[in-house]
Amino acid sequence: MIKKSHDILMLLVLPAAILATGCVHGTSKPQTEPQELRVEGEISTGQFGCLQVKTADGQRYTLARDLEGSKPGQRVWIEGYVVKTKGCMPGVSLMPRHAGLMDAATVAEAVPVAGSSGH
């Protein structure tokens, strides 16, 4: 009889303890805003075929997604935020929000970002 009541108690208490622990851990870490960046540079192909932007000071930023119609050798500006990615290359990965072509004679022309509505 004692064994059965102990088993029933464990069936009731254990799931409640697991749920409570999960809720505490799920809310214990505050969400932080992503680091916003604006970079200007030349598109090139990095390791494993990933597109990257090399700035005038030699910094390289891997693009977390493609810019529609972009080609290596184009000079671009990109506004976006830093993301953590795996597999492409070490360093900073940039998720583009807005981008445009750079041309000294004209104002920067907007380039659609793949996967966005273009706004």
C-alpha positions in Angstrom: 0.0 0.0 0.0 2.8 2.4 0.9 4.6 1.6 -2.4 1.4 2.4 -4.4 0.9 5.8 -2.7 4.6 6.6 -3.2 4.3 5.8 -6.9 1.2 7.9 -7.3 2.8 10.8 -5.5 5.8 10.6 -7.8 3.6 10.6 -10.9 1.9 13.8 -9.7 5.0 15.7 -8.3 7.6 14.8 -10.9 5.9 16.3 -14.0 5.0 19.5 -12.0 8.7 19.8 -11.0 9.9 19.3 -14.6 7.4 21.9 -15.9 8.4 24.4 -13.3 12.1 24.0 -14.0 11.5 24.4 -17.8 9.5 27.6 -17.2 12.2 29.1 -15.0 15.0 28.3 -17.4 13.0 29.6 -20.4 12.6 33.1 -19.0 15.9 33.4 -17.0 18.0 34.8 -19.9 17.0 38.3 -21.1 16.7 38.9 -24.9 19.2 41.3 -26.2 18.9 43.5 -29.3 21.0 42.4 -32.2 24.1 44.5 -33.0 23.2 46.8 -36.0 25.9 47.5 -38.6 26.4 49.5 -41.8 29.3 48.4 -44.0 30.6 49.5 -47.3 32.8 47.4 -49.4 33.3 45.0 -52.3 31.4 41.7 -52.7 33.7 38.7 -53.0 33.3 34.9 -52.8 34.7 33.6 -49.5 35.4 30.1 -48.2 32.9 27.4 -49.3 31.4 29.8 -51.9 29.8 32.2 -49.4 29.4 35.8 -50.4 31.2 38.3 -48.2 31.9 42.0 -48.2 35.4 43.3 -47.7 35.7 46.8 -46.4 38.4 49.4 -47.2 40.1 48.6 -43.9 40.3 44.9 -44.7 37.4 43.7 -42.5 35.4 40.8 -44.0 31.7 40.2 -43.3 30.0 37.1 -44.4 26.5 37.6 -45.7 23.9 35.5 -43.9 21.7 35.6 -47.1 22.2 36.7 -50.7 21.6 40.1 -52.1 19.4 39.7 -55.2 21.4 40.2 -58.4 24.7 40.8 -56.6 28.0 39.7 -58.1 31.5 39.5 -56.9 33.4 42.7 -57.7 30.4 45.1 -57.0 30.8 47.8 -54.5 27.9 47.9 -52.1 26.6 49.4 -48.8 24.7 47.1 -46.5 22.7 47.8 -43.3 21.9 44.9 -41.2 22.6 43.1 -37.9 25.1 40.6 -36.7 24.0 36.9 -36.5 25.6 33.7 -35.3 26.1 31.2 -38.1 28.0 28.0 -38.5 29.8 26.5 -41.4 30.6 29.3 -43.9 33.7 31.0 -42.4 34.9 32.3 -39.1 34.2 35.9 -38.2 31.2 38.3 -38.3 28.1 37.3 -40.2 25.8 40.0 -41.3 22.0 39.6 -42.0 21.2 42.3 -44.5 18.1 44.5 -44.0 18.8 47.1 -46.7 21.5 47.3 -49.3 22.5 49.3 -52.4 25.1 49.7 -55.0 27.8 52.3 -54.6 28.7 54.5 -57.5 30.7 57.8 -57.1 28.6 59.4 -59.9 25.2 58.5 -58.6 23.2 58.2 -55.4 23.1 54.6 -54.1 20.5 52.5 -55.8 18.5 50.1 -53.6 19.1 46.4 -54.1 16.4 43.9 -53.0 17.5 41.6 -50.2 16.6 38.0 -50.9 13.7 36.8 -48.7 12.4 40.3 -47.9 9.6 42.3 -49.2 12.0 45.0 -50.4 10.9 47.5 -47.8 
